[in-house]
Amino acid sequence: MSKQIPLSGKQSSVSPWETVGRFAQSSPVKTIATYLLLGTIAVVMLLPLVWLVSTAFKSPTEDIFQFPPQFIPAQPTIANFIEVWQTNPFGRYLFNSTLVALLTVGLNLLFCSLAAYPLARLDFRGRNALFTLIVSTILIPFQIVMIPLYILTVQLGLRNSYLGLIFPAIASAFGIFLLRQAFQGVPKELEEAARMDGCSELGIWWFVMLPSIRPALVTLAIFVFIGAWSDFLWPLIILDQPEYYTLPLGVAKLAGAFSLDWRLIAAGSVISIAPILLFFLVMQRYIVPSETGSGVKG
């Protein structure tokens, strides 16, 4: 009976959460301390979100700044959401954000994987130097390249356009780094078998490598989607026509339109973050360990 054997030495597949679990199982005291610590961190991180949702459902007669705060509205209402939706083109903002985020995710997965594959699997002169140069660009803040990007975008005629919104984010050094590391974990035997079957390099990239790194692709998709969806600075610079506004710009406009009515601003913010939570809940099921070695038998 054949069994699977490791191809590149012993590699630890223990996740950080499994490590925490094993530590917690060592004694009841450590178990209680671990769960208290994790629970405290979770509560602290969730409090602003709970307050935001609570404020969005509160009626005008309730004091949203009372202390201690009342997280459960005394008179819950959806009037804030209705007013925000009817007085502002939030449907258009939602469409713009969705289109820009999905196109940005698709282009990132395409270009980052195309760049990462040769850096991980092909042997050519200057490969390591090129990879180091790409990764080093992570250290450059966006504010430094913002003005050159704006000038280039305007010269290309992409101002006030969807392509102009996507242009600076069609690829990222972080994405190339993440996918390169994932490609390096794919057994070479799978690649060699595909090459022996007459598969081209592009075919190996598409049919062998990409399916093998699906968890990394999903992880990158989540990061890129959240970044594109919540981006405020670049749309603020490149847009001056409201029909192209994304949700962050729409919420900022809402703040001025209602003179800081926090109930309406909270309702607009809830509308803005709900798709991110939905996208994460849909995609997290695909973040599982990749069984790239399952096709190699010993």
C-alpha positions, -999 to +999 in steps of 0.1 A: +000+000+000+015+033-011+018+062+012+026+098+008+061+110+016+073+145+022+092+160-008+111+188+008+120+177+043+100+180+074+077+210+073+056+221+102+019+224+093+008+235+128-011+267+127-007+295+154-042+287+167-033+250+171-002+261+191-024+283+213-048+253+218-020+230+228-007+256+253-042+260+267-046+223+272-015+220+294-035+231+326-069+245+335-054+277+348-036+283+315-068+274+296-088+300+316-061+327+311-059+320+274-096+323+268-098+354+290-071+371+270-085+362+236-120+372+248-108+406+260-090+413+227-122+403+208-144+425+229-121+455+226-119+451+188-157+446+184-168+475+206-165+502+179-184+480+154-211+473+179-214+510+187-216+519+150-244+494+143-263+504+174-261+541+165-274+533+130-306+519+144-312+545+171-341+570+168-335+608+170-348+609+206-320+587+219-287+601+232-260+583+213-232+598+234-245+588+268-221+571+293-221+543+299-232+537+263-264+518+256-256+493+229-292+481+225-314+508+210-345+516+231-365+523+200-348+506+171-356+520+136-345+516+100-355+552+092-318+562+091-310+537+064-341+548+044-332+585+046-296+579+036-306+557+007-333+581-006-314+613-002-280+601-016-272+579-046-259+551-025-270+525-050-246+542-075-218+543-049-223+507-041-221+497-078-190+518-083-172+503-053-182+467-063-170+471-098-137+487-088-130+462-061-138+431-082-118+444-112-089+452-089-090+417-074-091+401-108-062+421-122-041+416-091-046+378-092-037+378-129-006+400-129+008+391-095+006+354-103+022+359-138+050+378-121+055+355-092+056+323-112+089+329-131+104+344-099+096+311-081+101+284-107+122+297-136+160+300-134+173+331-150+201+356-143+192+384-119+161+366-105+170+372-068+180+408-074+148+415-093+127+399-065+146+419-039+140+451-058+102+444-061+099+435-024+118+467-014+091+488-030+068+478-001+088+503+020+078+532-002+047+550+012+019+557-013+021+594-005+055+596-022+044+581-055+009+597-054+018+628-074+037+610-102+008+585-104-017+614-106+003+631-134+006+598-153-031+590-149-041+625-161-018+623-191-033+589-200-068+605-199-080+582-171-092+609-147-128+605-137-130+569-149-131+534-135-098+525-151-082+555-134-094+542-100-080+508-107-047+519-124-024+522-093-036+489-078-035+464-107-005+447-091+013+449-058+047+439-044+030+422-015+009+401-039+040+391-059+058+381-027+029+361-013+023+342-045+060+336-050+063+320-016+032+298-024+046+287-057+078+276-041+058+252-019+044+233-049+063+200-054+085+201-085+073+166-095+039+180-105+055+206-127+079+181-143+051+156-149+031+183-167+061+193-188+067+157-198+031+156-210+039+184-234+024+212-213+038+247-220+050+270-193+018+290-195-002+258-193+018+247-162+010+281-146-027+278-154-035+241-150-010+230-123+004+259-103-027+281-098-050+253-085-022+243-061-020+277-045-057+284-042-055+293-004-029+319-012-050+333-041-080+336-018-059+353+009-046+378-016-081+384-030-094+392+005-066+417+012-070+434-022-108+435-020-107+452+015-080+476+003-098+486-029-132+488-012-120+511+017-096+532-003-104+569+002-073+589-007-068+579-044-105+583-054-106+616-036-076+628-058-086+613-091-124+620-090-145+652-091-176+638-108-201+623-082-213+596-107-179+579-102-178+582-064-171+551-043-187+544-010-159+560+012-163+592-008-201+589-005-199+585+033-175+615+035-200+635+014-228+623+037-209+638+067-210+672+052-245+670+038-261+662+072-238+684+093-225+655+113-257+637+121-240+606+135-271+584+131-271+589+093-234+587+090-234+554+110-262+541+087-241+550+057-210+534+072-229+501+080-240+500+043-204+505+033-188+478+055-216+451+051-203+439+016-168+435+031-181+412+058-202+393+033-172+389+010-150+376+038-177+352+050-181+338+015-143+335+008-131+322+041-143+287+034-117+284+007-088+293+030-078+257+037-044+240+036-035+231+001-028+194-005-003+200-032+016+169-023-014+146-026-007+139-063+028+125-056+029+090-043+059+071-029 
